[in-house]
Amino acid sequence: MAPVTDRHKISREKLAYIVDSTAAPVCVMIPISTWAVFIAALLESNGLAPDGQGMQYFIKTIPFNFYGWFAALIVPLVILGIIPALGPMKKADQRALETGVLAPPGSEKIDIKAGEQIEVPANPKIMNFFLPIAFLVASTIYFEIDMMMGVISTMAFMFLLYVPQKLMSPLDFADVSVKGIKNMLFPLLLVVLAFLFAEANEQIGFVEYVINSAKPLMTPELLPLVVFLVLGVTEFISGTSWGMYVIALPIVIPLSLAVGANPFVVVGAVVSAGVWGSHICFYSDATILSSSAAGCDNFQHAITQLPYGLLAAGFAAVAFLIAGFVA
């Protein structure tokens, strides 16, 4: 979408925000996503759902994933201008419109396109976009969810798809492939460092310490709100939502059952906290990959996205407070 938004002088910060906010917040509300499968398995392993029924129980938490709902709903309101550009995003939009500089300084370091201009073929075909994606999904499933084999086979498929159409020569295909690997090295390095930081937090017991410290505040009515706020801040610091789910759900699920809170609301709060913290963290994997895809410095992406993340979190906090009393 970058070539399209560039023609309309949309800042790369806003593009990164749209990409990021329609990724994880939406994935946690779709039962066929990897997020859903992972969380469903945790619900089974932690005793909330019987074996084989984890997905059914996960679906029951979807209405209570308030942050995901609000974060996704805010996106079209921002695009339509109903919610105006806030704080740093307003400055980014002004820079793009007035100076034509679409990306903030330093973005070339993380941009997977490395600042290159994309050449649009004379006769572009939408199938050249969708067929490789469909083949990637099908081949990954065929190789028993082996993503590496799926990617390698998809590269071979793309070679057979593009070269006969004369979209590029075999030599050009090889050059572009190597260039793509090179451009992904820096974003992947940041992701690896983010996971190392998250592992360090796990080793020192950071999440368990925070949860145990907040237990005195966890009444049945306030439990969803406290879980959302405490784990959201925790996730913002640690940066890896799935790791937090593994640590937090075995503690929070028994706690919700013990105090008489609705476990589906509480699980929704845990899931929402993971998405919220990852959404606004400037070194989370979601932020880094959204930034590299949009060609935007990851720190600037996080700063410009922060007001919208806080806005969605504010709505979600109110919703969890109400749900704690009525659900």
matplotlib code that plots the C-alpha trace (Angstrom):
import matplotlib.pyplot as plt

x = [0.0, 3.0, 3.0, -0.7, -0.5, 2.7, 0.8, -1.7, 1.0, 0.0, 2.8, 4.6, 3.7, 0.0, 0.5, 2.4, -0.4, -3.0, -1.0, -0.2, -3.8, -5.4, -2.9, -2.8, -6.0, -7.9, -6.0, -7.1, -10.8, -10.5, -10.7, -8.6, -5.6, -2.4, -3.2, -6.5, -5.0, -2.2, -4.6, -7.1, -4.3, -3.4, -7.0, -7.0, -3.6, -4.6, -7.9, -10.4, -11.5, -11.8, -9.4, -10.5, -12.8, -10.2, -11.3, -15.0, -14.0, -11.7, -14.7, -16.6, -13.8, -14.0, -16.8, -14.7, -11.6, -12.4, -9.1, -9.0, -12.5, -11.8, -8.4, -9.8, -12.9, -10.8, -8.8, -11.6, -12.6, -9.0, -8.9, -12.2, -11.0, -13.8, -11.0, -8.4, -4.7, -3.4, -0.1, 2.9, 0.7, -0.5, 3.0, 3.9, 0.8, 1.8, 5.3, 4.1, 1.6, 3.8, 7.2, 6.5, 8.8, 6.8, 9.1, 10.7, 14.5, 16.3, 13.6, 15.9, 17.6, 14.5, 12.6, 12.4, 12.3, 15.4, 14.0, 13.7, 11.1, 8.7, 8.2, 4.6, 4.3, 2.6, -0.2, -0.4, -2.5, -4.1, -3.4, 0.3, -0.4, -2.9, -1.6, 1.7, -0.1, -2.6, 0.3, 2.2, -0.7, -1.4, 2.3, 2.9, -0.1, 1.1, 4.5, 2.8, 3.0, 6.7, 7.0, 10.5, 9.5, 6.4, 8.5, 11.1, 8.4, 6.6, 9.8, 10.0, 6.3, 6.9, 9.8, 7.6, 4.8, 6.7, 9.5, 7.2, 5.2, 8.4, 7.9, 11.5, 14.4, 15.8, 18.8, 16.5, 14.5, 17.7, 18.9, 15.6, 15.5, 19.0, 18.1, 15.0, 17.0, 19.5, 16.8, 15.1, 18.3, 18.0, 14.3, 15.0, 17.9, 15.6, 13.0, 15.7, 16.9, 13.2, 12.8, 16.1, 14.8, 11.5, 13.4, 15.4, 12.2, 10.8, 14.0, 13.8, 10.1, 9.0, 5.4, 4.8, 6.1, 3.8, 0.7, 1.5, 2.0, -1.4, -3.4, -4.7, -6.6, -8.2, -11.8, -14.3, -15.6, -12.3, -10.3, -10.8, -9.8, -6.8, -5.6, -5.9, -4.0, -1.3, -0.6, -0.8, 1.9, 3.9, 3.6, 4.7, 7.9, 8.5, 7.4, 6.3, 2.6, 2.7, 5.4, 3.2, 0.2, 2.1, 3.1, -0.1, -2.9, -1.9, -2.0, -5.1, -7.4, -7.4, -7.5, -10.7, -12.3, -11.3, -12.7, -15.9, -15.1, -16.3, -13.3, -14.1, -14.0, -10.8, -9.2, -10.4, -8.6, -5.4, -5.6, -6.4, -3.5, -1.1, -2.3, -2.3, 1.2, 2.6, 0.7, 2.3, 5.8, 8.4, 10.5, 7.8, 7.9, 4.6, 5.9, 9.2, 7.6, 4.9, 7.5, 9.8, 6.8, 5.7, 9.2, 8.9, 11.3, 10.0, 10.4, 8.5, 5.8, 5.3, 5.3, 2.7, 0.6, 0.6, -2.3, -4.6, -3.4, -4.1, -7.5, -8.5, -7.1, -9.2, -12.4, -11.4, -10.7, -14.2, -15.7, -13.8, -14.9, -18.5, -18.1, -16.7, -19.9, -22.5, -21.0]
y = [0.0, 2.4, 3.4, 4.2, 6.2, 8.0, 9.4, 10.9, 12.3, 10.1, 9.9, 6.6, 7.0, 6.8, 3.9, 2.0, 2.8, 1.4, -1.7, -2.4, -1.6, -4.0, -6.8, -8.2, -6.4, -8.2, -11.5, -12.1, -11.9, -14.4, -18.1, -19.3, -17.1, -18.5, -16.2, -18.0, -21.5, -20.6, -19.1, -22.0, -24.4, -22.5, -22.5, -26.3, -26.8, -24.5, -26.3, -23.7, -25.7, -29.5, -31.2, -30.5, -27.6, -24.9, -23.1, -23.1, -21.5, -19.0, -17.9, -17.2, -14.7, -12.8, -10.4, -9.4, -8.7, -5.0, -3.6, -5.5, -4.2, -0.6, -0.5, -1.9, 0.4, 3.5, 2.9, 3.7, 6.7, 8.0, 7.4, 9.2, 12.1, 11.6, 11.2, 13.8, 13.4, 13.5, 14.7, 13.5, 12.1, 15.6, 16.8, 13.8, 14.5, 18.2, 17.3, 15.0, 17.5, 20.6, 19.3, 16.0, 14.1, 11.0, 9.0, 10.3, 10.6, 7.2, 5.2, 3.9, 1.7, -0.4, 0.0, -3.5, -1.6, 0.3, 3.5, 1.9, 3.1, 0.3, 0.0, -0.8, -3.2, -1.9, -4.5, -5.4, -8.4, -8.9, -12.7, -12.0, -10.7, -13.3, -16.5, -16.5, -15.8, -18.7, -20.9, -20.0, -20.9, -24.2, -25.3, -24.5, -26.6, -29.4, -29.5, -29.9, -26.2, -25.9, -22.2, -22.5, -25.2, -23.1, -20.1, -22.0, -23.7, -20.4, -18.8, -21.6, -21.0, -17.3, -17.9, -20.1, -17.5, -14.3, -15.3, -16.8, -13.5, -11.6, -9.5, -10.2, -12.3, -15.2, -13.1, -10.2, -12.7, -13.9, -10.3, -9.3, -12.3, -11.6, -8.0, -8.9, -11.1, -8.3, -5.7, -7.9, -8.5, -5.3, -5.8, -9.4, -8.4, -6.1, -8.8, -11.2, -8.6, -8.0, -11.7, -11.8, -8.9, -10.8, -13.9, -12.0, -10.6, -14.2, -15.5, -13.0, -13.7, -10.1, -11.0, -13.3, -10.5, -7.9, -10.2, -11.2, -7.5, -6.6, -9.5, -7.4, -5.3, -8.2, -8.3, -10.2, -6.9, -5.2, -8.2, -7.7, -4.0, -4.7, -7.6, -5.5, -2.5, -4.4, -6.9, -4.2, -2.2, -5.4, -6.3, -2.7, -3.3, -6.9, -6.5, -10.1, -10.9, -14.6, -15.1, -13.1, -15.3, -18.4, -16.9, -15.0, -17.4, -20.2, -17.6, -15.5, -18.4, -20.1, -16.7, -15.7, -19.0, -18.7, -15.2, -15.9, -13.6, -14.4, -16.3, -15.4, -11.7, -12.1, -14.1, -11.4, -8.9, -10.9, -11.2, -7.5, -6.6, -8.5, -6.8, -3.4, -3.6, -5.0, -2.4, 0.6, -0.9, 0.5, -2.7, -5.3, -7.7, -6.3, -2.7, -3.6, -5.6, -3.0, -0.3, -2.2, -3.0, 0.7, 2.1, 4.0, 4.3, 2.0, 4.5, 7.2, 4.6, 3.8, 7.5, 8.5, 5.4, 5.9, 8.4, 6.0, 3.1, 5.0, 6.1, 2.5, 1.4, 4.0, 2.7, -0.8, 0.0, 1.4, -1.6, -4.0, -2.1, -2.4, -6.0, -6.8, -5.8, -7.0, -10.1]
z = [0.0, 0.4, -3.3, -3.0, 0.2, -1.0, -4.0, -1.6, 0.7, 3.6, 6.2, 6.7, 10.4, 9.6, 7.2, 10.0, 12.5, 10.1, 9.4, 13.0, 14.3, 11.8, 12.6, 16.2, 17.4, 14.6, 14.9, 18.5, 17.3, 14.5, 15.5, 12.5, 13.5, 15.1, 18.1, 18.6, 18.3, 20.7, 23.3, 22.9, 23.7, 26.8, 28.0, 27.7, 29.4, 32.3, 33.0, 31.9, 28.8, 28.5, 26.0, 22.4, 23.3, 23.7, 20.6, 21.7, 24.9, 23.2, 21.0, 24.3, 25.2, 21.9, 23.0, 26.0, 24.0, 24.4, 23.4, 20.2, 19.3, 20.1, 18.5, 15.3, 15.3, 15.8, 12.6, 10.1, 12.2, 11.9, 8.2, 7.7, 9.9, 12.5, 15.0, 14.2, 14.0, 17.6, 19.0, 17.1, 14.3, 13.6, 13.1, 10.9, 8.7, 8.5, 7.5, 4.8, 3.3, 3.5, 2.7, 0.9, 3.3, 4.0, 6.3, 9.5, 9.6, 10.1, 8.5, 5.8, 8.4, 9.0, 5.7, 4.0, 0.7, 1.7, 0.1, -3.3, -5.7, -6.7, -10.4, -11.3, -14.4, -17.4, -17.1, -13.4, -12.4, -9.0, -9.2, -9.0, -5.5, -4.2, -5.8, -3.9, -0.6, -1.2, -2.2, 0.9, 3.2, 1.3, 1.2, 4.8, 5.8, 3.4, 5.1, 8.5, 9.4, 8.5, 7.7, 6.3, 3.8, 2.9, 2.2, 0.1, -2.0, -2.4, -3.8, -6.4, -7.2, -7.6, -10.0, -12.2, -12.0, -12.7, -15.1, -17.8, -17.7, -18.3, -15.2, -14.5, -15.8, -13.8, -12.9, -11.8, -9.6, -7.9, -7.4, -5.8, -3.6, -2.2, -1.8, 0.1, 2.5, 3.0, 3.7, 6.4, 8.4, 10.5, 11.4, 12.2, 14.4, 16.4, 16.8, 18.1, 20.6, 21.7, 22.3, 24.3, 26.5, 27.0, 28.0, 30.5, 32.1, 32.2, 33.9, 36.7, 37.3, 36.4, 35.4, 38.4, 40.7, 39.2, 39.4, 43.0, 44.0, 42.5, 44.1, 47.0, 44.5, 42.7, 43.9, 41.6, 40.3, 39.8, 38.6, 34.9, 35.1, 37.3, 35.1, 32.0, 33.4, 35.2, 32.5, 29.8, 31.5, 32.0, 28.4, 27.4, 29.3, 28.2, 24.6, 23.8, 24.3, 23.8, 26.5, 28.9, 28.0, 28.9, 32.3, 33.2, 32.3, 34.7, 37.5, 36.4, 35.5, 38.9, 40.6, 38.7, 39.6, 43.2, 43.7, 41.7, 38.7, 35.2, 33.7, 30.1, 30.9, 32.8, 29.9, 27.6, 29.8, 29.6, 25.9, 25.5, 27.8, 25.6, 22.4, 24.0, 25.5, 22.3, 20.3, 22.0, 22.8, 20.5, 20.4, 20.2, 17.3, 16.0, 16.1, 14.4, 11.6, 11.0, 10.9, 8.5, 6.2, 6.1, 5.9, 9.2, 12.1, 14.7, 17.6, 15.6, 14.8, 18.4, 19.5, 16.8, 17.6, 21.3, 21.6, 19.7, 21.7, 24.9, 23.6, 22.8, 26.2, 28.0, 26.3, 27.1, 30.7, 31.2, 29.4, 31.7, 34.8, 33.7, 32.7, 36.1, 37.8, 35.3, 33.5]

ax = plt.figure().add_subplot(projection="3d")
ax.plot(x, y, z, "-o")
ax.set_aspect("equal")
plt.show()
